[in-house]
Amino acid sequence: MKISKNSSLILITFLLANLSIGQKSENYTQSIAGSDLTIEMISIPEGNFAMGSKDSDNNANSDEFPAGEVKISPFWMSKYEITWELFYLYLNREIDGEENKSKGNEVTLEADAISGATIPYVDMSLGMGTGSGLPIVNVTHLAASKFCEWLSAKTGHFYRLPTEAEWEYACRAGSETEYSFETAESIGDHAWYKENSNGTYHKVGEKKPNAWGLYDMHGNVAELVLDGYQEDAYKKRKKKNRENPVVFPESEYPTVVRGGSWIDDRKQLRSAMRLPSTPDWKRRDPQFPKSKWWHTDAPFVGFRIVRVLTPPDQSEYEKYWGPKEIE
């Protein structure tokens, strides 16, 4: 049977399209050359959702209105919050030179070229522990972003913080209620918060996941996202073309934090709840100028990561990872 040139082109296009669809639908585990630690990544499907709070939500704050339809492209999100163990790989820089035979080709940076965070001289967990499975806290937006850049250089895949819209979409996992689970009364099954945390964060993944298999989206540690905070961000949005919205931060503060934490009451753990970062999170830092990498008063703030299917051009890297050179 003869196959024409046009038919071959159509067949190749079809196969590539289906390969891409297959990749979008699969979870995977990211290995890190030189370490036994891995990061489990959950496939998040594309879709539309109403971002923000309904008018009927009596617990909502004014910055959660008006809710608006948003379209989100597919991506992968880490199943768990990033832990101290994972962050130490970036902080200590002992595996930068380890050969990665399965390195991807989305990012061609070298790991040892990525700016490193300063190593603290005190316990940044403030006594809550840095052992296996415990989530990183007290890191700044810059430190979390540089971890993503370093991980991208190590693996060859483009990782970054989730946008605020991606975070809420993933947290809701198709739900339209205040939480990703049915009733507020069952919050103890899904989250560590003020009433059950005993005054500390806990190992990631000990509570029930949401419908898409993501753990601790509510509570444990609140999570930094990519966006700068604007109180009236939702009011400014156009009614059309709300696709993958993001507000790139233009200053160190305020940026957006989501999900609530072990220190918060249940209202702060709602899917639509927005918290702006503040300079007070470095209130006790004795340095001048204060550290770019560490907070001293935010033991409730950590982060998780996402990987997108279509990485940005290199000229846009600084939007996602911050300045290449850190003074």
C-alpha positions in Angstrom: 0.0 0.0 0.0 1.3 3.4 -1.0 1.0 6.3 1.4 1.1 9.8 -0.1 3.2 12.6 1.3 0.1 14.4 2.5 -1.2 11.3 4.2 2.1 10.7 5.9 2.1 14.3 7.2 -1.5 13.9 8.5 -0.5 10.6 10.2 2.5 12.1 11.9 0.5 15.1 13.1 -2.2 12.7 14.5 0.4 10.6 16.3 2.1 13.7 17.8 -1.2 15.2 18.9 -2.2 11.9 20.7 1.3 11.6 22.2 0.8 15.1 23.6 -2.7 14.2 25.0 -1.3 11.1 26.5 1.4 13.1 28.3 -1.2 15.5 29.6 -3.2 12.8 31.2 -0.5 11.0 33.1 0.9 11.6 36.6 4.7 11.0 36.9 7.4 11.0 39.5 10.3 13.5 39.0 13.7 12.1 40.0 16.6 14.3 40.9 20.1 13.2 39.8 22.3 12.6 42.8 19.5 12.1 45.3 17.0 9.4 46.3 14.3 12.0 46.9 11.6 12.4 44.2 8.6 14.6 43.6 5.3 13.1 42.6 3.5 15.2 40.0 -0.3 15.1 39.5 -1.8 15.8 36.0 -4.3 18.7 36.2 -6.7 18.7 33.3 -7.6 21.9 31.4 -10.9 23.4 32.2 -13.0 26.4 33.2 -14.0 27.4 36.7 -15.5 30.3 38.7 -12.5 31.9 40.5 -13.4 33.8 43.6 -16.3 33.7 46.1 -20.0 33.6 45.5 -22.1 36.5 46.7 -23.8 34.1 49.1 -20.5 33.2 50.9 -20.8 35.0 54.2 -17.2 34.2 55.1 -15.6 35.8 52.0 -13.5 38.9 52.1 -13.9 41.8 49.7 -10.8 40.9 47.6 -12.5 37.6 46.6 -15.3 39.4 44.6 -16.5 39.3 42.0 -16.2 35.6 41.0 -15.4 35.2 37.4 -15.1 32.5 34.8 -11.5 31.6 34.1 -10.0 29.1 31.6 -6.9 27.1 32.7 -4.6 25.2 30.5 -3.4 21.7 31.6 -0.4 21.4 33.9 1.2 19.2 36.5 1.2 20.1 40.2 3.3 18.5 43.0 1.2 16.1 45.0 2.6 17.4 48.3 4.0 20.6 49.6 7.8 20.9 49.1 9.6 19.6 52.1 12.7 20.7 54.0 14.6 17.6 52.6 13.9 18.7 49.0 14.8 22.3 49.7 18.1 21.4 51.4 19.2 19.8 48.0 19.0 23.3 46.6 20.3 25.0 49.7 23.4 22.8 50.1 24.3 22.5 46.4 26.1 19.2 46.8 24.5 17.5 43.8 24.7 20.2 41.2 27.4 18.4 39.2 25.7 14.9 39.2 25.1 13.7 35.7 21.5 13.4 34.7 21.2 10.8 31.9 17.4 11.3 31.6 17.5 15.1 31.6 14.7 16.8 29.6 15.3 19.5 26.9 12.8 22.2 28.0 15.5 24.0 30.0 19.2 24.0 29.2 20.6 25.9 32.2 23.3 24.4 34.3 22.4 23.9 38.0 25.6 25.4 39.3 24.8 28.7 37.5 21.6 29.3 39.6 21.9 31.7 42.5 22.0 30.0 45.8 20.2 30.9 49.0 22.1 31.9 52.1 22.5 29.1 54.7 20.8 30.2 57.9 22.6 30.0 61.2 19.5 29.4 63.3 16.7 26.9 63.1 14.3 28.4 60.6 11.6 25.9 61.5 11.4 27.6 64.9 11.5 24.3 66.7 8.9 22.5 64.6 11.5 20.3 62.9 13.0 19.7 59.5 12.8 16.0 59.4 11.5 13.6 56.7 8.2 14.7 55.2 8.0 18.0 57.1 7.1 21.0 54.9 9.5 23.9 54.3 8.5 27.2 55.9 9.8 30.7 56.4 11.1 30.9 52.8 10.6 34.0 50.7 8.9 34.3 47.3 12.4 34.7 45.8 13.8 31.6 47.6 10.8 29.4 46.4 11.2 30.7 42.9 14.9 30.0 42.8 14.3 26.5 44.0 12.1 26.1 41.0 14.8 27.5 38.7 17.4 25.1 40.2 15.1 22.1 39.9 14.4 23.1 36.3 18.1 23.2 35.6 18.7 19.8 37.3 15.9 18.1 35.5 15.5 19.9 32.1 11.8 20.5 32.8 10.3 23.9 33.4 9.1 24.2 37.0 7.7 27.3 38.7 5.3 28.4 41.4 1.6 28.0 40.5 -0.3 31.1 39.5 -3.1 32.1 41.8 -5.6 30.9 39.3 -3.9 27.6 38.8 -3.7 27.1 42.6 -7.4 27.8 43.2 -8.4 25.7 40.2 -6.4 22.7 41.5 -7.6 23.2 45.0 -11.2 23.2 44.0 -10.8 20.1 41.9 -14.2 20.6 40.3 -15.9 21.7 43.6 -18.0 25.0 43.8 -18.3 25.1 47.6 -16.2 26.9 50.2 -13.8 23.9 50.5 -13.0 21.1 48.1 -14.9 18.7 50.3 -18.6 18.8 51.0 -19.0 20.4 54.4 -17.0 22.5 56.8 -17.7 20.0 59.5 -15.4 17.4 57.9 -12.5 19.8 57.7 -10.5 17.8 60.3 -10.4 14.9 57.9 -8.7 17.0 55.2 -6.6 19.7 56.9 -4.3 20.6 59.8 -5.5 23.9 61.2 -5.7 25.8 64.4 -8.1 23.4 66.2 -6.2 20.2 65.5 -2.6 21.1 64.7 -1.3 21.3 68.3 0.5 24.4 67.4 2.8 23.0 64.7 2.9 21.9 61.1 2.7 18.1 60.2 4.2 15.7 57.7 2.8 16.2 54.3 0.1 13.8 53.1 -1.3 12.7 56.4 -4.8 14.0 55.7 -7.3 13.1 52.9 -6.5 14.4 49.4 -8.9 16.4 47.3 -10.7 14.8 44.3 -7.6 15.3 42.1 -5.2 13.6 44.5 -3.6 16.7 45.9 -2.8 16.7 49.6 -2.8 19.6 52.1 -4.3 22.2 49.7 -6.2 23.3 52.8 -4.1 24.0 55.8 -0.8 22.5 57.1 1.3 25.3 55.6 -0.1 28.2 53.5 1.4 28.3 50.0 3.2 31.0 48.1 1.9 31.5 44.5 3.5 33.3 41.6 1.2 36.4 41.6 1.7 39.8 43.1 -1.3 40.7 45.4 -3.8 43.3 44.2 -6.8 43.8 46.4 -9.0 44.7 43.4 -7.5 42.2 40.9 -10.8 40.5 40.3 -12.6 43.7 39.7 -10.0 44.7 37.1 -10.3 41.6 35.0 -12.1 41.8 31.7 -15.2 39.8 31.3 -13.8 38.0 28.2 -10.5 36.3 27.5 -9.9 35.3 31.1 -7.4 32.6 30.1 -4.6 31.7 32.5 -4.6 35.0 34.3 -1.5 36.0 36.3 -0.3 39.2 37.9 3.5 39.1 37.9 4.9 40.6 41.1 6.6 44.0 40.6 7.9 44.3 44.2 8.9 42.0 47.1 5.6 42.7 48.8 2.8 42.0 48.7 2.5 38.6 46.9 -0.3 36.1 47.3 -0.4 33.2 49.7 -3.2 30.6 49.5 -4.7 27.7 51.5 -4.3 28.8 55.1 -2.2 27.0 57.6 -1.8 25.2 60.9 -2.1 28.5 62.7 -5.4 29.6 61.1 -9.1 29.0 61.8 -11.2 27.2 59.3 -12.4 30.3 57.5 -8.8 31.1 56.4 -8.6 27.7 54.7 -11.4 28.3 52.2 -10.5 27.6 48.5 -11.0 31.3 47.5 -9.2 32.8 50.5 -6.3 35.2 49.6 -3.6 36.4 52.0 -1.1 39.1 51.0 2.5 38.7 52.2 3.9 41.5 54.4 7.3 42.9 55.5 6.2 42.0 59.1 7.2 38.4 58.1 10.8 39.6 58.6 10.1 41.6 61.7 12.8 39.9 63.9 15.5 39.7 61.2 18.5 41.5 62.7 20.3 41.9 59.4 20.5 45.1 57.4 19.4 44.8 54.8 17.1 42.0 55.8 17.5 38.5 54.1 16.2 38.1 50.6 15.9 34.4 51.2 14.3 33.8 54.6 11.5 35.1 56.7 11.8 35.1 60.5 8.1 35.4 61.3 6.3 33.3 58.7 6.6 29.7 60.1 3.2 29.1 58.4 4.2 29.8 54.8 5.6 27.2 52.4 5.0 26.3 48.7 4.4 23.7 46.1 5.4 23.6 42.4 3.9 23.2 39.0 5.2 22.2 35.6 3.6 23.5 32.4 3.3 21.8 29.1 4.5 24.8 27.1 7.5 26.4 28.8 8.0 30.1 28.2 10.8 31.6 26.1 14.1 32.1 27.9 13.6 35.9 27.6 10.6 35.5 30.1 12.4 33.4 32.7 12.9 36.3 35.1 9.1 36.8 35.3 8.8 33.3 36.8 12.1 32.9 38.7 13.2 36.4 39.6 16.4 38.2 38.6 19.3 36.0 37.2 21.8 37.8 39.4 21.0 38.4 43.1 22.9 41.3 44.7 
